[in-house]
Amino acid sequence: MNMEILTTKQFEALKIIAEHIKEHGISPILGEIAAKMSIQKPTVYGHVLGLVAAGALTKKTRAQRSLILTEDAEALLAGLGRRCVACGHRGPPAETSHAKQARTKADA
């Protein structure tokens, strides 16, 4: 499992999935995740596949609402064990100083 390196968008999708499961008791469908992230369903599908490959999720083939958080994902969402791709900092991407700097440079 490679839970230490997730993209910012994968982490965002993981949080949305976890929140939906907590609120509704079932996982969201791709369209619900896409709507919350303001992106297309095929892009969400790619993020979900990446999360499965990283060991953050498990899913049943061809089944809706079958996303299940792994124990590693639950620990990651609790702020444990996540390492930023760009600088190696542990914690959510929004908490890293380089992420803020990158956003500032992109806005300029």
N, C-alpha and C positions, 0 to 999 in steps of 0.2 A: 504494500500500500504506500502511496505517495501523497499522504495528506498534508505534508508540509508545504507543497507548492500548488496553490490554486490561483487562478486569475481573479481579479477583482469582480468580474461579472459572474464567474462560477460561485464565488463566495456570496454575492448578492442573491443569486438564484437559490443557493442552499438556505439562506436565511428566510427567503420567501416561502420555500417548501416547508421548513420547520415551523414557521409562524402559522401557515395554513393548517398543518397537521394538528398543532396545538389548539387552534381555534375551532376547527371543524371535525377533528377526529379522523380525517382521511386526507390523503395527499391530493394536491391540486392537479388538474390536467394542464397540458402544455399551454393551452390558450389562456388560462388564468395566470400562469407565470409570465407569459409574454405580455399580457395586458399590464401587469404590475411593473414590468421592466421597460415597457414601451419599445419592445423589439418584436420581430417576427417569430412565429412558432418554429421554423427550421433552425433558427439561431438558438432558441431555447433548447431544442433537441440536442444540438451540439454541446451545449453547456451541461446538460443532463448526462450525456455519454461521457464527458470529461469527468464529471463527479463520480460516476460509476467506476470508471477506470482508476480514479484516485482512491477509491475505497470509501467515499463519503456516502454513497447511496447504493442500494440494491434495487432492482426492479424486475418485474416479470415481463417476459416477452409478450408483446401484443395485448397487454392488459392496461386499461386506463386506471388511474388512481392507484398505481401499484408501487409508487416510490416509497422506500423505507430508509430512514436515517440509520446509519451504522453507529456503533458506540463511538468510533473515532470522530464522526461528524458531530455528535452531541458534545464531545469534549472540545472540539474545535469551536463550536458555537458558544461554549462557555468561556472561550478566550484562552484555551490551553493548546499549545502545540502548533499554532499556525505561524508559518514563517513567510514573510513578504518576499515576493519574487525578486524585486529590485534591490533590496538592501539587506535581506536576511533578518529583519526585525520581526519579533514574535508579536502577534496580535492582529486585529482586523486591519485591513488596508487603510481605512479612514484615520486610524490612529498614528500612522507613520508620517514623519515629517516630510519624507521624500514624496509621498502621495500628494500632500498639500502643495509642495513646490512644483510638482508636475502639472497639477491643475492650474496653478498660477501662471506657469509658462505657457500652457495651452490657451489660456484665456487672453494672454497678451497679444 
